[in-house]
Amino acid sequence: MDALTVKVAGVEFRNPFLLASGIWGESGASLHRAYVAGAGGVVTKSIGREPRTGYPNPTIERLDDWGLLNAMGLPNPGIKNYAEEVRFALSKGVKVVGSVFGGTPEEFALLSVEMEKLGVGSIELNLSCPHAKGYGSEIGADPELLSEVVRAVKKAVKVPVWAKLTPNTSDPALLAAAAESAGADAISAINTVRALAIDPVGMRPVLYHGLGGLSGPAIKPIGLAFIWQAYEKVRIPLVGIGGITTPEDAFEYLLAGATLLEVGTAVADSGGTVFHTLADGLREILKERGFGNVAEAVGAAHRK
Ligand SMILES: Cc1cc2nc3c(=O)[nH]c(=O)nc-3n(C[C@H](O)[C@H](O)[C@H](O)COP(=O)(O)O)c2cc1C
């Protein structure tokens, strides 16, 4: 097996770098583009039951070198209209993880069943979007509600279920443990960090929605801390997300305990070439540091 090949809940990925949800995920063609560019797999945009237009502009703002602030409002075409996009990506051999969001456990279960019918290999539950009323972190920051959703989805589908968790909590390990006890096969962390930008000239928030979610280099230490704490609490695989831009960032996430990685803002900034840069760089680092493969490096910083 190649040094970068990773298996999570029985599903194999050719390398640990997946396209994160919400970046290039709008169409089957763009999912395919990320895969051709070198991604180990792709996560779809989070999809709901009905089409949603999301918030009016401005929905996204660059904050210097820190990253991106966004409040999109979960725009998506609805599961029926999105089906063709998933089918297209799958027909090209892309490893697809289907991301869904709902307002109730039943809605999450129904959407997961639809995704499974389309043929995705794994499902990621968006329990963590920080800026959509009644969705995301409003459910996922409550361990009880989070457990209900995971249990409902696990009862409804056979494919592995990943719970994507929010950093906007005082106790990451508690959320991770709740997801694991409810039957989640993996934990993805983190989604964006609640944040705000104010326009001093207009004297109002920069984004239409006001509060948004921060992604990119500024949140890497927060993502690493989440993975570190989750690794000490649960035994299921962890998918590290947040600010991964360089091969060194990726290596740090493995050392903290992540088995797979998702890349968002770096793809938005640099395009798909980042996948080859990350994979080639990580291969070198693993060799230099004496690790035979990704799995050997996972959690190594806890054993020092
Ligand atoms: C413009 C934008 C849209 C996003 N949309 C989604 C989404 O639909 N579902 C989701 O789970 N996460 C979404 N995210 C969060 C990313 O998947 C990821 O968790 C976050 O950006 C941190 O990773 P990064 O620092 O590599 O960007 C979005 C992020 C951005 C910047």
The ligand as an SDF file (V2000), in Angstrom:
LIG
                    3D

 31 33  0  0  0  0  0  0  0  0999 V2000
  -17.0600   29.8040    1.6220 C   0  0  0  0  0  0  0  0  0  0  0  0
  -17.1490   28.6440    2.5650 C   0  0  0  0  0  0  0  0  0  0  0  0
  -18.2670   27.8050    2.5180 C   0  0  0  0  0  0  0  0  0  0  0  0
  -18.3660   26.7190    3.3830 C   0  0  0  0  0  0  0  0  0  0  0  0
  -19.4520   25.8910    3.3150 N   0  0  0  0  0  0  0  0  0  0  0  0
  -19.5380   24.7990    4.1200 C   0  0  0  0  0  0  0  0  0  0  0  0
  -20.6240   23.8830    4.0160 C   0  0  0  0  0  0  0  0  0  0  0  0
  -21.5100   24.0090    3.1600 O   0  0  0  0  0  0  0  0  0  0  0  0
  -20.6460   22.8380    4.8760 N   0  0  0  0  0  0  0  0  0  0  0  0
  -19.6740   22.6030    5.8230 C   0  0  0  0  0  0  0  0  0  0  0  0
  -19.7460   21.6390    6.5690 O   0  0  0  0  0  0  0  0  0  0  0  0
  -18.6070   23.4560    5.9210 N   0  0  0  0  0  0  0  0  0  0  0  0
  -18.5320   24.5240    5.1010 C   0  0  0  0  0  0  0  0  0  0  0  0
  -17.4480   25.3630    5.1930 N   0  0  0  0  0  0  0  0  0  0  0  0
  -16.3820   25.0680    6.1870 C   0  0  0  0  0  0  0  0  0  0  0  0
  -15.2260   24.2770    5.5630 C   0  0  0  0  0  0  0  0  0  0  0  0
  -15.6360   23.0250    5.0920 O   0  0  0  0  0  0  0  0  0  0  0  0
  -14.0880   24.0770    6.6080 C   0  0  0  0  0  0  0  0  0  0  0  0
  -14.6080   23.3560    7.7060 O   0  0  0  0  0  0  0  0  0  0  0  0
  -13.5210   25.4080    7.0970 C   0  0  0  0  0  0  0  0  0  0  0  0
  -13.4190   26.3340    6.0400 O   0  0  0  0  0  0  0  0  0  0  0  0
  -12.1410   25.2480    7.7530 C   0  0  0  0  0  0  0  0  0  0  0  0
  -11.1970   24.7330    6.8290 O   0  0  0  0  0  0  0  0  0  0  0  0
  -10.1340   25.7010    6.0330 P   0  0  0  0  0  0  0  0  0  0  0  0
   -9.4690   26.5420    7.0710 O   0  0  0  0  0  0  0  0  0  0  0  0
   -9.2270   24.7590    5.3180 O   0  0  0  0  0  0  0  0  0  0  0  0
  -10.9570   26.5250    5.0880 O   0  0  0  0  0  0  0  0  0  0  0  0
  -17.3260   26.4630    4.3300 C   0  0  0  0  0  0  0  0  0  0  0  0
  -16.2010   27.3080    4.3630 C   0  0  0  0  0  0  0  0  0  0  0  0
  -16.0880   28.3810    3.5000 C   0  0  0  0  0  0  0  0  0  0  0  0
  -14.8690   29.2630    3.5530 C   0  0  0  0  0  0  0  0  0  0  0  0
  1  2  1  0
  2  3  1  0
  2 30  2  0
  3  4  2  0
  4  5  1  0
  4 28  1  0
  5  6  2  0
  6  7  1  0
  6 13  1  0
  7  8  2  0
  7  9  1  0
  9 10  1  0
 10 11  2  0
 10 12  1  0
 12 13  2  0
 13 14  1  0
 14 15  1  0
 14 28  1  0
 15 16  1  0
 16 17  1  0
 16 18  1  0
 18 19  1  0
 18 20  1  0
 20 21  1  0
 20 22  1  0
 22 23  1  0
 23 24  1  0
 24 25  2  0
 24 26  1  0
 24 27  1  0
 28 29  2  0
 29 30  1  0
 30 31  1  0
M  END
$$$$
